[in-house]
Amino acid sequence: MAGLSRKKISHYEKIITPNSAYFKTLKKADQRYLRLLCKDWPSWLDKYIATPEMKRLKFVTSSHNYTALYRIKSPDILRHAVASALIVWNFTKDKTSTIATLLENVATPVFNLSLPRLSLAEALENAEKISKLLLESDLNPKKLTNALPMASKIEGYFTAAHLSHEQIERFYDNLELKKSGTKELAFKDLKIAEDFSKIVVKASLSTRDEKAKFTEDFIKSSIETLVEEGELTEKALYHLTEQDIISLIKKSKNKELRTSFAKFKEQKRFKKPAKKPKKVTPEHFDPFVRAEVDIDVRSGAEEIRYACLSKI
């Protein structure tokens, strides 16, 4: 920041360093990431982040984090929720849509498992503090709508692909909100859109390989065992933390479950099946292709659908 006066530097620091209790708890890398997504941090967001239902998401991550098979750990769902909300606020300055984006993650089950999600209204039935905040803002949980549904998916792409902040900045700075029609984000430059498309495809492959499937299936089967033996209820998956579930597994009366989890935790190698899987085409990526079809990529006056770019 050479050449800037002390007054301007102070103003700049205030912009990029939010006076947020949640922000201050984050590691420097996460702080930089969230500042990159939105320099204008909405102060009212902290009230929602501080509610018990949102705090729980700090302890909901991924089945990958509980085995030595993966070196890079997945971030928690609270960071994803906040990041997605900041993307919406950055492009729309729509408070209702920003809150809707943040809260839609409340119904995320432990380990972010692929399970039927509760509706927002169902998830907030017993969320007294969130309901009170919504009431104070004259917002009805049943009428909360997300004006920019692509925000969560875009944030998911950034995370799944393990992009550097420099890469994210390159892609993010090239996005703009379409001025007409449905609210969508569009890339300004075709080359940048193509580069992003290739990264999305590669990331989707890694999240659907045999190792990823094994990891999630193991946690799912462990949970099924706890439910079958009456040590856990399915409803609790949307209210407990992952540490709560791990504790139940370790204390389970089922010795085989306890032994299997101990091995799973220390497992460092995964033997791929001898049979090669069928060739996967971008059309089979889920939910990536659905997202790609929803994003427009601009090249001058033209708009090219993302699904076409994905076929590499």
C-alpha positions, 0 to 999 in steps of 0.5 A, a space after each residue: 500500500 505504498 503511496 497511501 496516506 495513514 488516513 487512507 490506510 486506516 480506512 482501507 483496513 477498516 474495510 477489509 477487517 470486519 468488526 465481526 466476532 465470528 470473523 475474528 475466530 477464523 484462521 488468517 487464510 479463512 479471513 483472507 478468503 472471506 474478505 476476497 468474497 466481500 469487503 463490505 461485511 454486513 454487521 447484522 450477519 453476526 447475530 444469525 451466525 451466533 445462534 445455536 443452530 448455526 454454531 452447530 455447523 462449525 462442527 459439521 464437515 465431511 466424512 473425509 476428515 475422519 480418516 487418514 486417507 485424506 491429507 487435505 481436510 474439508 472446511 466446516 459447513 459454517 464457513 461455507 454458509 457464511 461464504 455463500 451468504 457473502 457472495 450473495 451480499 456482494 452482488 445483490 446487497 439483498 438482505 433477505 436473500 443473504 439471510 436465506 442463503 446463510 440459513 439454508 445450511 441449517 438443515 445440513 446433516 452430520 458429515 454433510 451426508 447425501 441425505 434428504 434435506 429438511 425444508 428451511 421451515 422444518 429446520 427452524 421449527 425449534 430455532 427460537 433465536 433465529 425465529 426471533 431475529 427473523 421476526 424482528 426483521 419482519 421476515 417469514 421463514 416460509 417466505 425466505 427466498 434466495 435471489 442468487 441460488 448459484 452462490 452456494 454452488 460457486 462457493 462449493 466449486 472453489 472449495 472442492 477444487 482446493 483453489 488458491 486465493 489467487 485462482 479464486 480471485 481471478 475467477 471471482 473478479 470476472 463474475 458479474 450479475 446479469 442485468 436482465 432476466 433471472 438473477 444469475 452470475 455470468 463470466 465476462 470472459 470466455 477464456 476464464 469461463 473455460 478454465 473454470 469449467 475444466 477445474 469444475 469437471 476435475 473436482 467433480 471427478 475427485 468427489 465421485 471416485 471410489 475412495 470418496 464413495 467408500 469413505 462416505 459409505 463407511 460413515 453412513 453404514 456406521 450411522 445405520 448400525 447405531 440407528 438399528 441398535 437404538 443408539 441414535 435416531 435419524 432426526 438427530 442427524 440434523 441436530 447433533 455434531 460430528 463429535 457427538 456421533 463419533 462419541 456414540 460410535 466409540 461407546 457403542 455396544 457393537 464391538 465390530 463397529 468400534 473396531 471398524 471405526 478405529 481401523 477406518 480412522 488410521 487407514 492411509 491406503 485405499 485399494 482401487 477396485 480391479 474393474 475399471 469404472 465406465 467412462 464418465 462424461 460431464 452429463 453425468 456429473 451431479 450436481 455440477 452439470 445442473 449448476 453449469 446449465 444455470 450459469 451463463 458465460 459471456 463472450 461479447 454479445 454472446 452467451 454460451 451455456 456452461 454445459 457445452 464448455 464442460 465437454 473436455 
